[in-house]
Amino acid sequence: VLLNTLPGVVVTTLFSAIVCLIHLQFGIAVDIPVSVLSTVSVALGMLLAFRVNTAYDRFNEGRKLIQTVMATVRNLTRQIWINVPERTHGDHLEKMRCVKLLLAFMVATKHHLRGEYGADYDDLKELLPPGWQPCSIIHAPPTPKYKQRKHRQRLLKAVPLIISFYNAFRPSRYKQNGSGLEPDDPNDFVNIPRSVVREAYPDSDLAYANTTADLRRIAAEQDEQDDERQHLFDQHHTGPHEDEAIVQDSSTGTTTAYGSMTSSTYSHRPHHTKMFTSEEDLPSQGDADISLPLEILFLVALYINQAKNSKKIESNFVSVVTSSLDTLVNALTSFERIASTPIPNSYLIHLKQGVILYIFFLPFALVDSLAWLVTPIVALVSFTLFGIEAIGAEIENPFGYDYNDLPLSTYCDQLKNEVAYIIYHIPTHSKSILLDGS
């Protein structure tokens, strides 16, 4: 906030000093009645209060929605892990993948809110079933995607790469200072598509690491190189990055991935075949689309329906799970509403103009009574008003990589640790758990 307000504070302070110089040294009367500004200050204060309150409501609602998603995923994980029976090894494998998909929903939501499309992210790819290719597609012009990807690769080579996979490694200069959770870093390994890492570090095993031990070893080697490039870190601003633009060709049945150094085409394998078709079906124009988090929930719902048809679970349990899935869909929709609903430009422009005009006329109203004290007072007032406006702009979208944004990766890591504990330590059934622990 200080850096954002500093230019405005300096300009208004110098302007107030010039007004004092003209009025006191040259004897030119430039003062105006104080009552002129007092009538405006009330309305301006209400506008600023509304701006900050609106932004904080979005920030606070985003945090509450994260808590709702975490609570729902925890409940679903417990219910499915305990209540869905395992008759074969395949049953256990399916149930484990379903639990991982619940975690994948939160991770996919994190990337979805940041405009990072696709599944080629290390913290997401490991949670999806092997060989499952999401049908989610993104329609965007290929040229900007290609330029963004090349720019992303250049920045990746210039700034330190951070590895916090399962909190496996994080350089000391990025550790928490005890004042709270640190914000997510756009150059974190889990926030970068593996294809970009592979192209930026062609001679490294980083893009192929699958275990925490591998990441610790690679991260230790990487940290030595980061020290040499640390001075370049502040010279670059890395904004939200996006994965490849995946566009389906309805005539050929192929899917082209734009954005890599060379476009690659691979055959698109449908997830299922419709049992029935009719003339009233919506015509396929090749532009059907769905977000990855929503597609993951469809996959979970299909698994629950499959378990019900196999007589593994009762209808009342299906109702409980369906209610929880509805909660996740509602939370995803609310996330999208916060991320995609901007503050109206007319309001922002009028507020900024009002603040500037108020500070512009403030030295004229105070110079006759306060003389040279006007300069520090104007500096204080401008810092306060510009700071309030900057705070509103800083927290209105809490899902990005700014310092004051919510640490979504940290919340995802917490759930990962819990799900890993459930898979490896919680039994799926018990005969006498309270008597002998089995």
C-alpha positions in Angstrom: 0.0 0.0 0.0 2.8 2.4 0.8 4.5 2.1 -2.6 1.1 2.6 -4.3 0.4 5.8 -2.4 3.8 7.3 -2.3 3.7 9.0 -5.7 0.4 10.7 -5.0 1.6 11.8 -1.5 4.8 13.3 -2.9 2.9 15.2 -5.6 0.3 16.6 -3.3 2.9 17.5 -0.7 4.9 19.5 -3.2 1.8 21.2 -4.5 0.8 22.3 -1.0 4.3 23.7 -0.4 4.0 25.7 -3.7 0.6 27.1 -2.5 2.2 28.1 0.9 5.1 29.8 -1.0 2.7 31.8 -3.2 0.4 32.8 -0.3 3.0 33.5 2.4 6.1 34.7 0.5 4.6 36.5 -2.5 1.5 37.7 -0.6 -1.0 36.5 -3.2 -4.3 35.6 -1.6 -5.3 32.1 -2.7 -7.2 31.0 0.3 -10.8 29.8 0.2 -13.4 29.2 3.0 -13.0 26.0 5.0 -16.7 25.5 4.8 -16.4 24.6 1.1 -14.5 21.4 1.9 -16.5 20.5 5.0 -19.6 19.9 2.9 -17.7 17.6 0.6 -15.7 15.7 3.2 -18.8 13.8 4.6 -19.8 12.5 1.2 -16.3 11.6 0.3 -15.8 9.7 3.6 -18.9 7.7 2.9 -17.7 6.8 -0.5 -14.3 5.7 0.8 -15.9 3.7 3.6 -18.2 1.9 1.1 -15.2 1.1 -1.1 -13.2 -0.5 1.7 -16.2 -2.3 3.2 -17.2 -3.7 -0.2 -13.6 -5.0 -0.9 -13.3 -6.5 2.6 -16.7 -8.2 2.2 -15.4 -9.9 -0.9 -12.1 -10.9 0.9 -14.0 -12.2 4.0 -16.5 -14.1 1.9 -13.7 -15.7 -0.1 -12.2 -16.9 3.2 -15.5 -18.3 4.4 -16.1 -20.1 1.1 -12.7 -21.7 1.4 -13.6 -22.9 4.9 -16.9 -24.3 3.5 -15.1 -26.2 0.8 -12.5 -27.6 3.3 -15.3 -28.7 5.7 -17.3 -30.3 2.9 -14.3 -32.1 1.5 -13.4 -33.4 5.0 -17.0 -34.7 5.5 -17.2 -36.3 2.1 -13.8 -38.0 2.6 -14.9 -39.4 5.9 -18.3 -40.6 4.7 -16.9 -42.2 1.5 -13.9 -43.8 3.1 -15.9 -45.4 5.9 -19.3 -46.2 4.3 -18.4 -47.5 0.9 -17.4 -51.1 1.3 -14.3 -52.7 -0.4 -14.9 -56.2 -1.8 -12.0 -56.3 -4.2 -8.7 -54.5 -4.7 -10.4 -52.6 -7.5 -13.0 -51.3 -5.1 -10.3 -49.9 -2.8 -8.5 -48.3 -5.8 -11.7 -46.7 -7.0 -12.5 -45.4 -3.6 -9.0 -44.0 -3.1 -9.2 -42.2 -6.4 -12.5 -40.7 -5.5 -11.1 -39.3 -2.3 -8.2 -37.9 -4.2 -10.7 -36.3 -6.6 -12.3 -34.4 -3.8 -8.9 -32.9 -3.0 -8.3 -32.3 -6.7 -11.5 -30.2 -6.7 -10.0 -27.7 -4.3 -6.7 -27.6 -6.1 -8.4 -27.2 -9.5 -10.6 -24.4 -8.0 -7.5 -22.6 -6.9 -6.0 -22.7 -10.5 -9.4 -21.9 -12.0 -9.9 -18.7 -10.0 -6.4 -17.6 -11.1 -7.1 -18.2 -14.8 -4.6 -21.1 -14.8 -6.5 -23.5 -17.0 -5.7 -27.2 -17.8 -4.5 -30.0 -15.6 -0.7 -29.7 -16.3 0.2 -28.6 -12.8 2.2 -30.7 -10.4 -0.1 -30.3 -7.4 -3.2 -31.2 -9.6 -1.9 -33.9 -12.0 -1.0 -36.3 -9.3 -4.5 -36.2 -7.9 -6.3 -37.1 -11.1 -6.9 -40.8 -12.1 -4.1 -42.1 -14.3 -4.9 -41.8 -18.0 -7.9 -39.6 -17.4 -8.0 -36.7 -19.9 -10.4 -34.0 -18.8 -12.9 -32.9 -21.4 -12.5 -29.3 -20.2 -11.5 -27.0 -23.1 -10.5 -23.4 -23.2 -11.3 -21.2 -26.2 -8.7 -18.4 -26.6 -6.7 -17.0 -29.5 -3.5 -19.1 -29.9 -1.1 -16.1 -30.5 -1.4 -14.4 -27.1 -1.1 -17.8 -25.4 2.1 -18.5 -27.3 3.6 -15.1 -26.3 2.5 -15.5 -22.7 4.2 -18.9 -22.5 7.5 -17.6 -24.0 7.4 -14.7 -21.5 6.7 -17.1 -18.7 9.7 -19.2 -19.6 12.0 -16.2 -19.7 10.8 -15.1 -16.3 11.1 -18.6 -14.9 14.8 -18.7 -15.9 15.4 -15.2 -14.4 13.8 -15.5 -11.0 14.2 -18.0 -8.2 12.1 -21.1 -8.5 10.4 -22.1 -5.3 9.5 -25.6 -4.3 6.9 -26.1 -1.6 5.4 -29.4 -2.8 3.8 -30.9 0.4 5.9 -28.2 2.2 8.9 -30.3 1.1 11.3 -27.4 0.7 11.1 -23.6 0.8 14.1 -21.3 0.9 14.8 -19.6 4.2 14.1 -16.1 2.7 10.6 -17.2 1.8 9.7 -18.7 5.2 7.0 -17.3 7.4 7.9 -14.6 9.8 5.5 -15.6 12.4 3.0 -12.8 11.6 0.6 -15.1 9.7 0.3 -17.2 6.5 2.5 -16.1 3.7 0.9 -15.4 0.3 1.3 -17.8 -2.6 4.1 -17.2 -5.0 3.5 -17.4 -8.8 6.9 -18.9 -9.2 6.2 -21.8 -6.9 6.7 -25.2 -8.5 3.1 -26.3 -7.9 1.8 -23.1 -9.7 3.7 -23.7 -12.9 2.6 -26.2 -15.6 5.1 -29.0 -15.9 5.4 -28.5 -19.6 6.7 -25.0 -18.9 9.2 -26.3 -16.3 10.3 -29.0 -18.7 11.0 -26.4 -21.4 12.7 -23.9 -19.1 14.9 -26.6 -17.4 15.5 -29.2 -20.1 18.5 -30.7 -18.4 16.8 -31.0 -15.0 14.9 -33.8 -13.4 12.5 -31.3 -11.8 9.6 -31.8 -14.2 9.7 -35.6 -13.7 10.1 -35.6 -9.8 7.3 -37.5 -8.1 8.4 -38.0 -4.5 9.2 -35.6 -1.7 12.7 -37.0 -1.5 13.4 -36.1 -5.2 12.1 -32.6 -4.7 14.2 -32.1 -1.6 17.3 -33.1 -3.5 16.5 -31.0 -6.6 15.4 -28.1 -4.5 18.7 -28.1 -2.6 20.6 -27.9 -5.9 18.2 -25.2 -7.2 18.6 -23.0 -4.1 22.4 -22.7 -4.8 21.6 -21.3 -8.2 18.9 -19.0 -6.9 21.4 -17.0 -4.8 23.1 -15.9 -8.0 19.7 -14.7 -9.6 18.1 -13.2 -6.5 18.9 -9.6 -7.5 16.8 -10.2 -10.7 13.7 -11.2 -8.7 12.5 -7.7 -8.0 13.0 -6.6 -11.6 10.2 -8.8 -12.9 6.5 -8.9 -12.1 5.1 -12.3 -12.7 1.4 -12.2 -13.2 -1.1 -15.0 -13.3 0.0 -17.6 -15.9 -2.2 -19.9 -18.0 -1.9 -23.3 -19.4 -2.2 -24.3 -23.0 -5.3 -23.3 -24.9 -7.0 -26.6 -25.7 -9.4 -26.4 -28.6 -11.4 -29.3 -30.0 -12.0 -29.7 -33.7 -15.5 -31.0 -34.1 -14.9 -32.2 -37.6 -11.8 -34.3 -37.0 -12.3 -35.3 -33.4 -8.8 -34.1 -32.5 -7.7 -31.7 -29.8 -4.9 -29.1 -30.5 -2.9 -27.7 -27.6 -1.8 -24.2 -28.3 0.7 -22.3 -26.3 3.7 -24.6 -26.2 6.8 -24.0 -28.2 5.4 -26.2 -30.9 1.7 -27.0 -31.2 0.9 -30.6 -30.5 -2.2 -32.5 -31.7 -3.4 -35.7 -30.0 -6.5 -37.7 -30.4 -9.3 -36.8 -28.1 -10.7 -39.8 -26.2 -14.2 -39.3 -25.0 -15.0 -40.3 -21.4 -18.2 -42.1 -22.2 -20.6 -42.8 -25.0 -24.1 -41.6 -24.8 -26.6 -44.4 -24.7 -29.3 -42.5 -26.5 -29.5 -39.6 -29.0 -32.4 -37.7 -30.5 -33.1 -35.0 -33.0 -33.8 -32.6 -30.1 -30.3 -32.8 -28.7 -28.4 -29.5 -28.7 -26.4 -29.2 -32.0 -22.7 -29.6 -31.5 -20.8 -26.5 -32.6 -17.4 -27.5 -31.2 -17.6 -24.8 -28.5 -19.0 -26.8 -25.6 -17.0 -26.1 -22.4 -17.0 -26.8 -18.7 -14.7 -25.9 -15.9 -12.3 -28.5 -14.6 -13.6 -28.3 -10.9 -17.1 -28.9 -12.1 -16.1 -31.8 -14.3 -14.3 -33.4 -11.3 -17.6 -33.2 -9.3 -19.4 -34.9 -12.2 -16.8 -37.7 -12.0 -17.4 -38.1 -8.2 -21.1 -38.2 -8.7 -20.8 -40.9 -11.4 -18.7 -43.0 -9.0 -21.4 -42.7 -6.3 -24.1 -43.6 -8.8 -22.0 -46.6 -9.8 -21.6 -47.7 -6.2 -25.4 -47.4 -5.7 -26.1 -49.5 -8.8 -23.7 -52.1 -7.6 -25.6 -52.3 -4.3 -22.6 -51.2 -2.3 -24.4 -48.2 -0.7 -28.0 -47.3 0.1 -30.1 -44.5 -1.4 -30.0 -42.4 1.8 -26.2 -42.3 1.6 -26.5 -41.1 -2.0 -28.7 -38.3 -0.8 -26.1 -37.2 1.8 -23.3 -37.2 -0.7 -25.4 -35.4 -3.3 -26.2 -32.7 -0.8 -22.4 -32.2 -0.1 -21.7 -32.1 -3.8 -24.3 -29.4 -4.2 -22.6 -27.4 -1.5 -19.3 -27.6 -3.4 -21.0 -26.5 -6.6 -22.6 -23.6 -4.8 -19.2 -22.6 -3.4 -17.6 -22.8 -6.8 -20.3 -20.5 -8.2 -19.8 -18.1 -5.4 -16.0 -18.1 -6.0 -16.6 -17.3 -9.6 -19.0 -14.5 -8.7 -16.3 -12.9 -6.5 -13.5 -13.3 -9.0 -15.5 -12.1 -12.1 -17.6 -9.3 -10.6 -15.6 -6.1 -10.8 -16.3 -2.8 -9.0 -18.0 -0.5 -11.5 -15.6 1.7 -13.3 -17.9 4.7 -12.9 -17.7 4.4 -9.1 -13.9 4.0 -9.1 -13.3 6.9 -11.4 -15.6 9.2 -9.5 -14.1 8.2 -6.2 -10.5 8.8 -7.5 -11.5 12.1 -8.9 -13.2 13.1 -5.7 -10.2 12.3 -3.6 -7.8 14.2 -5.9 -9.9 17.3 -6.0 -10.4 17.3 -2.3 -6.7 17.1 -1.6 -6.1 19.7 -4.4 -8.3 22.3 -2.7 -7.2 21.4 0.9 -4.1 23.6 1.0 -6.1 26.6 -0.3 -8.6 26.1 2.6 -6.0 25.7 5.4 -3.1 28.0 4.3 -4.5 31.2 5.8 -4.9 29.6 9.3 -2.1 27.1 9.4 0.6 28.7 7.2 3.5 26.3 6.6 1.9 23.5 8.7 -0.4 22.9 5.7 2.4 20.9 4.0 2.7 18.1 6.6 -1.1 18.1 7.2 -1.7 17.7 3.5 0.8 14.9 3.4 -0.9 13.1 6.2 -4.4 13.5 4.7 -3.3 12.4 1.2 -1.5 9.3 2.7 -4.7 8.4 4.6 -7.1 8.9 1.7 -4.9 7.4 -1.0 -4.1 4.5 1.4 -7.8 3.7 2.0 -8.4 3.6 -1.8 -5.3 1.4 -2.3 -6.5 -1.0 0.4 -9.8 -1.5 -1.4 -8.0 -2.2 -4.7 -5.6 -4.6 -2.9 -8.1 -6.9 -1.3 -11.1 -6.9 -3.6 -9.8 -10.1 -5.4 -8.3 -12.3 -2.7 -7.4 -15.3 -5.0 -4.3 -14.0 -6.7 -0.6 -13.8 -5.9 -0.5 -10.4 -4.2 1.0 -10.1 -0.8 -2.4 -9.6 0.9 -4.2 -12.4 -1.0 -5.3 -15.6 0.6 -2.7 -18.4 0.6 -4.7 -20.9 -1.3 -1.8 -23.3 -1.8 -1.3 -23.5 2.0 -5.0 -24.5 2.5 -4.6 -27.1 -0.2 -1.5 -28.5 1.5 -3.4 -28.8 4.7 -6.0 -30.9 3.0 -3.4 -33.0 1.2 -1.8 -34.0 4.5 -5.2 -34.9 6.0 -6.2 -37.0 3.0 -2.8 -38.7 2.9 -3.2 -39.6 6.6 -6.7 -41.1 5.9 -5.5 -43.2 3.0 -2.5 -44.7 4.9 -3.7 -44.8 8.5 -7.5 -44.9 8.8 -9.0 -48.4 8.3 -11.9 -48.7 5.9 -13.8 -51.1 8.2 -13.4 -52.4 11.8 -14.7 -55.2 14.0 -13.7 -53.9 17.4 -11.9 -50.6 17.0 -12.7 -49.4 20.5 -11.6 -52.7 22.2 -8.4 -53.7 20.4 -7.9 -51.0 17.8 -8.7 -53.2 14.9 
